[in-house]
């Protein structure tokens, strides 16, 4: 590309260094988001399994995910906060889904370490209702405060 004094060797070196920095930065970002997914990952996962769009004002309070193993299996969990009206609408939408059913709470209801670490201090009396997929391992809990929802997914 060095023709007729249009691109000097010094300028070419600067461009090459810029490309290298860009590639290294992209590699770090990709690795970081693979280990610590962005909020959009959790929103997309919720919407994929429930086929219900989360309100735009949804706030993710806590989140955690395991890194996929050699077979691609992973677990993820999040605690989200909604407005009271959005909470009610979301619960009504989940109640009408044919591929979800209500689940009674027991000590094995939420088993992933990811979720257990996020909901320390929440006990059975705080949970209003729990819904689970009939086929698969995706669970949603609505809390008594009328604003907080948590969900967990074990993708195996």
C-alpha positions as CSV (number, residue, x, y, z in Angstrom):
1,X,0.0,0.0,0.0
2,X,3.0,2.3,0.0
3,X,2.6,4.1,-3.3
4,X,3.6,7.6,-4.4
5,X,4.1,8.9,-0.9
6,X,0.4,8.3,0.1
7,X,1.2,6.0,3.0
8,X,4.5,6.2,4.8
9,X,6.1,3.4,6.7
10,X,5.5,5.3,10.0
11,X,1.8,5.7,9.2
12,X,1.6,2.0,8.3
13,X,3.1,1.0,11.6
14,X,0.5,3.2,13.5
15,X,-2.3,1.6,11.6
16,X,-1.0,-1.9,12.3
17,X,-0.6,-1.1,16.0
18,X,-4.2,0.2,16.0
19,X,-5.4,-3.1,14.5
20,X,-3.5,-5.1,17.1
21,X,-4.9,-3.0,20.0
22,X,-8.4,-3.4,18.5
23,X,-8.1,-7.2,18.2
24,X,-6.7,-7.5,21.8
25,X,-9.5,-5.3,23.1
26,X,-12.1,-7.3,21.3
27,X,-10.6,-10.5,22.7
28,X,-10.7,-9.2,26.3
29,X,-14.3,-8.0,25.9
30,X,-15.4,-11.3,24.4
31,X,-13.8,-13.3,27.2
32,X,-15.2,-11.0,29.9
33,X,-18.8,-11.2,28.6
34,X,-18.5,-15.0,28.2
35,X,-17.7,-15.2,31.9
36,X,-19.9,-12.3,33.1
37,X,-22.8,-12.0,30.7
38,X,-24.4,-8.6,30.1
39,X,-27.9,-7.8,31.3
40,X,-29.2,-8.4,27.8
41,X,-28.2,-12.1,28.1
42,X,-30.6,-12.5,31.0
43,X,-33.4,-10.6,29.4
44,X,-33.1,-12.6,26.2
45,X,-33.0,-15.8,28.1
46,X,-36.2,-14.9,30.0
47,X,-37.9,-13.9,26.8
48,X,-36.7,-17.0,24.9
49,X,-38.1,-19.5,27.4
50,X,-41.3,-17.7,28.3
51,X,-42.0,-16.1,25.0
52,X,-43.1,-13.0,27.0
53,X,-41.4,-9.7,26.4
54,X,-40.0,-8.0,29.5
55,X,-41.1,-4.4,30.1
56,X,-38.6,-1.8,29.0
57,X,-38.3,-0.5,32.6
58,X,-37.2,-3.9,33.9
59,X,-34.2,-3.5,36.2
60,X,-31.9,-6.4,36.9
61,X,-30.8,-6.2,40.5
62,X,-28.6,-9.3,40.7
63,X,-27.4,-11.9,38.2
64,X,-25.1,-14.9,38.0
65,X,-24.3,-17.6,35.5
66,X,-21.9,-20.5,35.3
67,X,-19.5,-20.8,32.5
68,X,-20.6,-23.5,30.0
69,X,-18.9,-26.8,30.4
70,X,-17.5,-29.0,27.6
71,X,-21.0,-30.0,26.6
72,X,-22.4,-26.5,26.7
73,X,-24.4,-27.0,29.9
74,X,-24.7,-24.0,32.1
75,X,-26.9,-22.4,34.8
76,X,-28.1,-18.9,35.0
77,X,-30.2,-16.9,37.4
78,X,-31.4,-13.3,37.9
79,X,-33.4,-11.2,40.3
80,X,-35.4,-8.5,38.5
81,X,-37.5,-5.6,39.7
82,X,-40.6,-4.3,38.0
83,X,-43.2,-1.7,38.6
84,X,-46.4,-3.0,40.4
85,X,-48.4,-2.8,37.2
86,X,-45.7,-4.5,35.1
87,X,-45.4,-7.2,37.8
88,X,-49.1,-7.9,37.6
89,X,-49.2,-8.0,33.8
90,X,-46.1,-10.3,33.6
91,X,-47.6,-12.7,36.2
92,X,-50.9,-12.8,34.2
93,X,-49.0,-13.5,31.0
94,X,-47.0,-16.4,32.6
95,X,-50.2,-17.8,34.1
96,X,-51.7,-18.2,30.7
97,X,-48.7,-20.0,29.1
98,X,-49.6,-23.6,28.3
99,X,-45.9,-24.7,28.7
100,X,-45.7,-23.5,32.3
101,X,-47.4,-24.8,35.4
102,X,-47.5,-23.7,39.0
103,X,-45.1,-25.4,41.4
104,X,-45.4,-25.9,45.1
105,X,-42.4,-24.6,47.1
106,X,-40.1,-27.2,48.7
107,X,-36.5,-27.4,49.7
108,X,-35.5,-28.5,46.2
109,X,-37.5,-25.9,44.3
110,X,-34.4,-23.8,43.5
111,X,-31.3,-25.8,43.2
112,X,-28.7,-23.9,41.3
113,X,-25.9,-22.4,43.3
114,X,-26.2,-19.3,41.0
115,X,-29.7,-18.6,42.3
116,X,-29.1,-19.6,45.9
117,X,-26.3,-17.0,46.2
118,X,-28.6,-14.3,44.8
119,X,-31.6,-14.9,47.0
120,X,-30.0,-15.3,50.5
121,X,-32.5,-14.0,53.0
122,X,-35.6,-14.9,50.9
123,X,-37.7,-17.6,52.5
124,X,-40.9,-19.4,51.6
125,X,-43.1,-16.7,53.2
126,X,-41.7,-14.1,50.8
127,X,-42.7,-16.1,47.7
128,X,-46.2,-15.5,46.2
129,X,-46.0,-18.1,43.4
130,X,-43.6,-20.2,41.4
131,X,-44.0,-21.3,37.8
132,X,-41.9,-23.9,36.0
133,X,-41.7,-25.1,32.5
134,X,-43.4,-28.5,31.9
135,X,-40.4,-29.7,29.8
136,X,-37.1,-28.2,30.7
137,X,-35.6,-26.5,33.7
138,X,-36.7,-22.9,33.7
139,X,-38.4,-21.5,36.9
140,X,-39.9,-18.2,37.8
141,X,-40.9,-16.9,41.2
142,X,-43.0,-13.9,42.0
143,X,-42.4,-12.4,45.4
144,X,-45.0,-11.0,47.8
145,X,-43.7,-7.4,47.5
146,X,-45.4,-7.2,44.1
147,X,-42.3,-5.9,42.4
148,X,-39.6,-8.6,42.5
149,X,-39.2,-11.6,40.3
150,X,-36.4,-14.1,40.2
151,X,-35.8,-16.9,37.7
152,X,-33.3,-19.6,37.1
153,X,-32.4,-21.7,34.1
154,X,-30.4,-24.9,33.9
155,X,-29.5,-25.4,30.2
156,X,-28.6,-29.0,29.8
